[in-house]
Amino acid sequence: MKTAISIPDTIFQAAENLAQRLGLSRSELYVKAVNDFIKSHKYQNVTKKLNEIYSSVDSGIEDDVHSMQVRSIPKDDWE
């Protein structure tokens, strides 16, 4: 799909230089850049959603399980 966008001249020129250096067409560079941006934001709201889910559920650990976990950690000599 063809599209037109407006970007600052400095960013356009930097993108042109990078595309040339990498041996990519301008379109290939922009596709890669947008795709990477989309991937990096894919799970952006995961923490928010998990917080919503667990705010209504007791997610604490039982005292006896906590005690067993603490006892299972070996003591270090430097203590």
Buried (B, 14 or more C-beta within 10 A) or exposed (E): EEEEEEEEEEEEEEBEEEBEEEEBEEEEBBEEEEEEEEEEEEEEEEEEEEEEEEEEEEEEEEEEEEEEEEEEEEEEEEE
